[in-house]
Amino acid sequence: MRASQEDFENATNQVKLLKKDPGNEVKLKLYALYKQATEGPCNVPKPGVLDFINKAKWDAWNALGSLPKETARHNYVDLVSSLSASSESSIQVTPAADRKQPGSDALVVTSQDGITTITLNRPDKKNALTTQMYHDIMLALEAASKDDSAITVLTGNGDYYCSGNDLTNFTDIPPGGVEEKARSGAVLLRDFVDRFIDFPKPLVAVVNGPAVGISVTILGLFDIVYATDRATFHTPFSHLGQSPEGCSSYTFPKIMGPSKATEMLVFGKKLTAREACTQGLVTEVFPDSTFQKEVWVRLKAYSKLPPNAMRISKQVIRNTEKEKLHAINAEESNILRERWLSDECMNAVVSFLSKKAKL
Ligand SMILES: CCCCC/C=C/C(=O)SCCNC(=O)CCNC(=O)[C@H](O)C(C)(C)COP(=O)(O)OP(=O)(O)OC[C@H]1O[C@@H](n2cnc3c(N)ncnc32)[C@H](O)[C@@H]1OP(=O)(O)O
């Protein structure tokens, strides 16, 4: 028996009463059938490749081809009645403008005992780096380079050190489109990494938990890396259709040899803290239970050493490579700009986002 218009309207109301989220795949199917039943075959332009949610919806609708309206209506009613009446749906797209924007509290900067500490403070998002945070970290480094502290520390709040680039950064497309987005992303990346290359004082990473992506690659530009034994080091660039940054294409082979660097940067092998220490990426590993205490006692003692001597010694160690590092950074940023426009990268980002999206 075909579903009547009344059955269809009842089903559309029933959807609103579902208590359990039926999942993105079902929600896309419901959306597509609804559009087909009410408007017929897909008749709107395909959204831009990085307009992930609307593109997924468009794809689902378009996939129904010339399915007759009546059949779509019938299939919609069938699908709704097969979903548990005790579920609840949340078929909504949260507009970008309505999403909670990270405030300046996503980064906390403190200065004490001769140490300036920059803390990533988005523990609920595993300290993923928003565009604003890249800018704020650059400002914090600029200020730290001029303040009277002897040592600068980067660390994270919560169970993660940092989960790398916030993948939702990819959804904020400017009027110039995806090319413009990729271009400005590459400029931001290059500026960001340049600040680490040029940082004049001893720079210490206090890796309080797992580290992913760019938070790992820039470790090659730090002077000291202390890690809890709970930390892991993961650069899943190939999985994301991306390529190495943070000068890691140069620093990692230099630190650990080309073959171990390839395992990390090309195959995305995740290292434990002890493996990373054996391979020279980490300076020292501490038991998680005493990590904070031991590290800060150590750093406070170092911070009492003559600051000018430490700064000059750091520069003697690092300066010979600066020019090369800037050239590598520029090249890596350029390559990434192209990677961000690739299908491989877009599909990987869509896949991550669609797991969290409210469709
Ligand atoms: C302009 C400069 C560009 C520089 C280029 C940089 C490249 C990179 O850094 S590539 C690396 C990018 N990062 C990732 O691919 C990591 C993605 N995240 C994950 O794989 C996982 O979230 C995890 C392994 C880091 C943690 O997994 P789990 O313990 O299961 O926790 P959840 O997944 O539930 O995470 C909690 C919450 O945080 C959100 N989140 C975590 N990482 C990111 C991220 N990188 N981008 C955006 N959001 C992230 C996650 O989605 C959860 O959010 P809600 O669902 O809203 O609670």
The ligand as an SDF file (V2000), in Angstrom:
LIG
                    3D

 57 59  0  0  0  0  0  0  0  0999 V2000
   47.2220   26.3310    9.6690 C   0  0  0  0  0  0  0  0  0  0  0  0
   48.1450   25.2760   10.1570 C   0  0  0  0  0  0  0  0  0  0  0  0
   47.8250   23.8870    9.6730 C   0  0  0  0  0  0  0  0  0  0  0  0
   48.8600   22.9340   10.1330 C   0  0  0  0  0  0  0  0  0  0  0  0
   48.7100   21.5190    9.6500 C   0  0  0  0  0  0  0  0  0  0  0  0
   48.5270   20.6260   10.7760 C   0  0  0  0  0  0  0  0  0  0  0  0
   48.2980   19.3340   10.6220 C   0  0  0  0  0  0  0  0  0  0  0  0
   47.9230   18.4770   11.7490 C   0  0  0  0  0  0  0  0  0  0  0  0
   48.0140   18.7880   12.9140 O   0  0  0  0  0  0  0  0  0  0  0  0
   47.3320   16.9860   11.2630 S   0  0  0  0  0  0  0  0  0  0  0  0
   46.6450   16.2790   12.7260 C   0  0  0  0  0  0  0  0  0  0  0  0
   45.2100   16.6680   12.9090 C   0  0  0  0  0  0  0  0  0  0  0  0
   44.6560   15.9950   14.0640 N   0  0  0  0  0  0  0  0  0  0  0  0
   44.0090   14.8350   13.9870 C   0  0  0  0  0  0  0  0  0  0  0  0
   43.8660   14.2260   12.9540 O   0  0  0  0  0  0  0  0  0  0  0  0
   43.4420   14.3130   15.2720 C   0  0  0  0  0  0  0  0  0  0  0  0
   41.9460   14.1810   15.1690 C   0  0  0  0  0  0  0  0  0  0  0  0
   41.4150   13.7010   16.4340 N   0  0  0  0  0  0  0  0  0  0  0  0
   41.4180   12.4030   16.7600 C   0  0  0  0  0  0  0  0  0  0  0  0
   41.8680   11.5420   16.0480 O   0  0  0  0  0  0  0  0  0  0  0  0
   40.8300   12.0570   18.1020 C   0  0  0  0  0  0  0  0  0  0  0  0
   39.9530   13.0680   18.4930 O   0  0  0  0  0  0  0  0  0  0  0  0
   41.9300   11.8750   19.1870 C   0  0  0  0  0  0  0  0  0  0  0  0
   42.7330   10.5970   18.8840 C   0  0  0  0  0  0  0  0  0  0  0  0
   42.8470   13.0670   19.2580 C   0  0  0  0  0  0  0  0  0  0  0  0
   41.2650   11.7140   20.5820 C   0  0  0  0  0  0  0  0  0  0  0  0
   40.3430   10.6440   20.5160 O   0  0  0  0  0  0  0  0  0  0  0  0
   39.3990   10.3400   21.7730 P   0  0  0  0  0  0  0  0  0  0  0  0
   40.2110   10.1670   22.9960 O   0  0  0  0  0  0  0  0  0  0  0  0
   38.4830    9.2450   21.3710 O   0  0  0  0  0  0  0  0  0  0  0  0
   38.5960   11.6930   21.9930 O   0  0  0  0  0  0  0  0  0  0  0  0
   37.4970   12.3470   21.0350 P   0  0  0  0  0  0  0  0  0  0  0  0
   37.7570   11.9820   19.6300 O   0  0  0  0  0  0  0  0  0  0  0  0
   36.1550   12.0430   21.5920 O   0  0  0  0  0  0  0  0  0  0  0  0
   37.8380   13.8940   21.2210 O   0  0  0  0  0  0  0  0  0  0  0  0
   37.1540   14.7480   22.1480 C   0  0  0  0  0  0  0  0  0  0  0  0
   36.6320   15.9450   21.4070 C   0  0  0  0  0  0  0  0  0  0  0  0
   37.7390   16.6320   20.8290 O   0  0  0  0  0  0  0  0  0  0  0  0
   37.5290   16.7960   19.4180 C   0  0  0  0  0  0  0  0  0  0  0  0
   38.8240   16.7840   18.7420 N   0  0  0  0  0  0  0  0  0  0  0  0
   39.9160   16.1110   19.0820 C   0  0  0  0  0  0  0  0  0  0  0  0
   40.8980   16.3770   18.2120 N   0  0  0  0  0  0  0  0  0  0  0  0
   40.4020   17.2470   17.3190 C   0  0  0  0  0  0  0  0  0  0  0  0
   40.9610   17.8920   16.1790 C   0  0  0  0  0  0  0  0  0  0  0  0
   42.2410   17.7100   15.8040 N   0  0  0  0  0  0  0  0  0  0  0  0
   40.1780   18.7090   15.4670 N   0  0  0  0  0  0  0  0  0  0  0  0
   38.8850   18.9290   15.8380 C   0  0  0  0  0  0  0  0  0  0  0  0
   38.3000   18.3440   16.9220 N   0  0  0  0  0  0  0  0  0  0  0  0
   39.0750   17.5130   17.6430 C   0  0  0  0  0  0  0  0  0  0  0  0
   36.7040   15.5800   19.0490 C   0  0  0  0  0  0  0  0  0  0  0  0
   36.0660   15.7540   17.8260 O   0  0  0  0  0  0  0  0  0  0  0  0
   35.7450   15.5460   20.2220 C   0  0  0  0  0  0  0  0  0  0  0  0
   34.8200   16.5970   20.0350 O   0  0  0  0  0  0  0  0  0  0  0  0
   33.2800   16.4110   20.3490 P   0  0  0  0  0  0  0  0  0  0  0  0
   32.8110   15.2620   19.5170 O   0  0  0  0  0  0  0  0  0  0  0  0
   32.6440   17.7030   19.9670 O   0  0  0  0  0  0  0  0  0  0  0  0
   33.2300   16.1230   21.8240 O   0  0  0  0  0  0  0  0  0  0  0  0
  1  2  1  0
  2  3  1  0
  3  4  1  0
  4  5  1  0
  5  6  1  0
  6  7  2  0
  7  8  1  0
  8  9  2  0
  8 10  1  0
 10 11  1  0
 11 12  1  0
 12 13  1  0
 13 14  1  0
 14 15  2  0
 14 16  1  0
 16 17  1  0
 17 18  1  0
 18 19  1  0
 19 20  2  0
 19 21  1  0
 21 22  1  0
 21 23  1  0
 23 24  1  0
 23 25  1  0
 23 26  1  0
 26 27  1  0
 27 28  1  0
 28 29  2  0
 28 30  1  0
 28 31  1  0
 31 32  1  0
 32 33  2  0
 32 34  1  0
 32 35  1  0
 35 36  1  0
 36 37  1  0
 37 38  1  0
 37 52  1  0
 38 39  1  0
 39 40  1  0
 39 50  1  0
 40 41  1  0
 40 49  1  0
 41 42  2  0
 42 43  1  0
 43 44  1  0
 43 49  2  0
 44 45  1  0
 44 46  2  0
 46 47  1  0
 47 48  2  0
 48 49  1  0
 50 51  1  0
 50 52  1  0
 52 53  1  0
 53 54  1  0
 54 55  2  0
 54 56  1  0
 54 57  1  0
M  END
$$$$
